[in-house]
Amino acid sequence: MQREERLLVLPMDSNKRACLALIIGRAANQNYQSVYDFGAGKLCMFTSSGSVGNIHVFDFQRDSVVTGSLASLYDMGTNSFTTVNMNGSSFCGFDYGTTSYFTGNVNGNVVMIYDGQNSSYNTYSLM
């Protein structure tokens, strides 16, 4: 009898979505350093440098670095890649670490992310 092995894939957590909101906000507008996560009810802090084509973000919540371009963001904390495609104020992407598709939009300093894996809408205010 063969034993079937299943790979457990966890959903994208709110801290990683907050980090993506910061990066997407930077790509659309300006250099933000913090994100208020309305769903979690908390302020998330970051440091970031570089341009959209080569960004470097330190995520204090996850004690992790995310670096690269929107087309290929490497998350050192999860050892995985995320892609983001911007189209004006809208975006879509895929997180390979959690196999999650996401979409959303940017309106001023507010980023809304719809996470397809857990069917949730998430709103972030960038500061």
Phi, psi and omega per residue, in radians:
M1 nan 2.275 3.122
Q2 -1.520 2.482 3.104
R3 -1.655 2.216 3.138
E4 -1.539 2.223 3.103
E5 -1.831 2.407 3.120
R6 -2.083 2.424 3.103
L7 -1.536 2.160 3.119
L8 -1.509 2.094 3.123
V9 -1.980 2.111 3.135
L10 -1.510 2.597 3.108
P11 -1.216 2.793 3.084
M12 -1.118 2.267 -3.118
D13 -1.526 2.901 -3.050
S14 -1.108 -0.552 3.128
N15 -1.164 -0.695 3.111
K16 -1.205 -0.700 3.086
R17 -1.084 -0.661 3.107
A18 -1.093 -0.708 3.106
C19 -1.117 -0.750 3.083
L20 -1.092 -0.687 3.110
A21 -1.045 -0.728 3.105
L22 -1.072 -0.847 -3.108
I23 -1.106 -0.763 3.124
I24 -1.138 -0.715 3.083
G25 -1.083 -0.698 3.068
R26 -1.080 -0.726 -3.116
A27 -1.148 -0.606 -3.079
A28 -1.527 -0.553 -2.962
N29 -2.320 -1.395 -2.999
Q30 -2.675 -3.051 -3.052
N31 -1.461 1.592 3.090
Y32 -1.539 2.726 3.133
Q33 -2.181 -0.153 3.125
S34 -2.551 2.775 -3.094
V35 -2.395 2.259 3.000
Y36 -1.660 2.107 -3.140
D37 -1.638 1.843 -3.089
F38 -1.131 -0.637 -3.131
G39 -1.161 -0.714 -3.137
A40 -1.545 -0.261 -3.131
G41 1.152 0.712 -3.112
K42 -2.563 2.768 3.082
L43 -1.648 2.245 3.137
C44 -1.902 2.325 -3.073
M45 -1.899 2.531 -3.118
F46 -2.507 2.787 2.809
T47 -2.123 2.557 -3.119
S48 -2.590 2.675 3.098
S49 -2.621 2.950 3.123
G50 1.582 -3.066 -3.132
S51 -1.878 3.097 3.135
V52 -1.041 -0.592 -3.138
G53 -1.296 -0.319 -3.135
N54 -2.711 1.377 -3.067
I55 -1.673 2.642 3.100
H56 -2.371 2.025 -3.082
V57 -2.159 2.298 2.962
F58 -1.789 2.159 -3.099
D59 -1.758 1.871 -3.086
F60 -1.182 -0.536 -3.118
Q61 -1.153 -0.703 -3.088
R62 -1.768 -0.042 -3.085
D63 0.891 0.916 -2.992
S64 -2.490 2.790 3.098
V65 -1.991 2.401 3.001
V66 -2.109 2.275 -3.058
T67 -2.518 2.690 3.096
G68 2.242 -2.770 3.091
S69 -1.863 2.936 3.113
L70 -0.987 -0.616 -3.121
A71 -1.237 -0.313 -3.089
S72 -2.756 1.408 3.116
L73 -1.575 2.150 3.125
Y74 -1.733 2.160 3.129
D75 -1.750 1.884 -3.102
M76 -1.193 -0.447 3.139
G77 -1.231 -0.613 -3.141
T78 -1.883 -0.029 -3.131
N79 0.935 0.832 -3.090
S80 -2.549 2.914 -3.133
F81 -1.891 2.654 3.028
T82 -2.317 2.418 3.060
T83 -1.951 2.508 3.082
V84 -2.332 2.280 3.071
N85 -2.027 2.053 3.129
M86 -1.630 2.458 3.043
N87 -2.442 1.525 -3.031
G88 1.175 -2.160 -3.136
S89 -1.609 -0.003 3.112
S90 -1.804 2.773 3.113
F91 -2.641 2.833 2.989
C92 -2.571 2.819 -3.130
G93 -2.979 -3.141 -3.131
F94 -2.481 2.296 3.080
D95 -1.797 1.938 -3.078
Y96 -1.226 -0.466 -3.138
G97 -1.184 -0.570 -3.123
T98 -2.011 0.034 -3.040
T99 0.863 0.808 -3.110
S100 -1.904 2.213 2.921
Y101 -1.499 2.527 3.072
F102 -2.499 2.682 3.081
T103 -2.419 2.969 3.080
G104 2.987 -2.940 3.104
N105 -2.648 2.831 3.131
V106 -2.045 2.286 3.082
N107 -2.312 1.703 -3.059
G108 1.156 -2.080 -3.138
N109 -1.780 0.287 3.129
V110 -1.942 2.254 3.094
V111 -2.041 2.233 3.049
M112 -1.958 2.255 3.135
I113 -2.084 2.196 2.996
Y114 -1.716 2.058 3.138
D115 -1.642 1.937 -3.074
G116 -1.192 -0.463 -3.099
Q117 -1.191 -0.714 3.139
N118 -1.968 0.250 3.073
S119 0.870 0.871 -3.106
S120 -2.152 2.504 3.000
Y121 -1.701 2.330 -3.073
N122 -2.297 2.277 -3.079
T123 -2.041 2.376 -3.094
Y124 -2.313 2.394 3.044
S125 -1.843 2.201 -3.091
L126 -1.680 2.393 -3.137
M127 -2.318 nan nan
